[in-house]
Amino acid sequence: MFAAFFFAAALLAGRATSTEKVLEPVLKTTFADPSIIQVNKTYYSFATAGPGIYGIQIAKSDDFHKWEHLKHDALPHTGTWVNHAAGRGSGVAPDVQQMADGSFVLYYTACINKQTPHKNTKCVGAATSKTIEGPYTPEAAPLACHLSQGGAIDISGFHDPTTHDQYVLYKVDGNNAGHGGLCMNMIPPIQATPIMLQKVTPNGLTAIGTPIQILDRDDTDGPLVEAPMLRKYGNKYVLFFSSNCFSSPGYDVSYAVADNITGPYRKASEPLFAYGKLGLDGPGGASVTTDGSKMVFHGHYSVKGQGMTRVLYTQEIKFDGKMTVTNADGGVLPKPIVPAPPPDLTHPNMTDGKTGPGKKPGKPHSGH
């Protein structure tokens, strides 16, 4: 009774009021798991496949406000390690980094083509190109897998501006080895979903040493933490991540702060974006420009002909001991009107490849 009352209240009060800005998507089409990179004066965002594009989508903007959706696939072929028959084999959740020599590395997630202890186990890999729009040529082997723990997903790159070392971050997909419930990980025993930090060679393609765990889920995160993205602000490392479940309104953009790249990371007391703030529904999968000032993320939105899907949002941010969101005029937006709803509410009509029309809320999903 209380939970039902709370959610009803959230639906009534959770959307932005006349005193708070409502954020509109910059692309009203499926554009999930976006990343952001600035090359010269142009911003590029890469995303998981959408209508008409089987592989990796691209959008670009000269001002970060008006975006052009390009009509070609950045990654038309994935590595030989990928199981293309498993569905979504073309790669998901991309991130693109520019290397010191001016070339580009596209990191992505895909199902591996070997027998594993868990269904649809994914690994993370890389592809390269001399130009930002590609096409990207995949590396033959994945960068990380963690097969016995459920797989690896959501890889992103990071260049430490102080040490000039190159890293990748990714999530061990523990909920893929879970026992059911939302994102397959709400029935005990709950599986760990750690965020890993891996040092790599300067070209971003080969691991150096062993990965280090820098974050994991706790009871406040629901079934998981995922979608890691690391940036440095002054002498602080800020780790962006999402918690709860991508198919739920309760998905969010959270962050944690550390003095050292290996941690310990201290989670912020509230998400940066959550259900109800700026009228958003299920915001998550965030990516931030190298200078730390601009963010892209997806949120649930009903698109004509596509149903409830995940679309591209943008926002400007700043960090001064605490991460804040800024209006175009530089003002700080209000705090969320309501907290995120309980993490057991899923959209029955998600149509962007994660859930299908007519599937019931609560049906297990493993994540990306």
Buried (B, 14 or more C-beta within 10 A) or exposed (E): EEEEEBBEEBBEEBBBEEEBBEBEBBBBBBBBBBBBBBBEEEBBBBBBBBEEBBBBBBBBBEEBEEBEBBEEBBBBBBBEBBBEEBEBBBBBBBBBBBBEEEBBBBBBBBBBBEEBEBEBBBBBBBBBBEEBBBBBBBBEBBBBBBBEBBBBBBBBBBBBEEEEBBBBBBBBBBBBBBBEBBBBBBEEEBBBBBBBBBBBEBBBBEEEEEBBEBBBBEEEBBBBBBBBBBBBBEEEBBBBBBBBBBBBBBBBBBBBBBEEBEBEBEBEEBBBBBBBBBBBBBBBBBBBBBEBBBBBBBBBBBBEEBBBBBBBBBBBBBBEEEBBBBEEEEEEBBEBBBBBBBBBBBBBBBBBBBBEEEBEEBBBBBBB
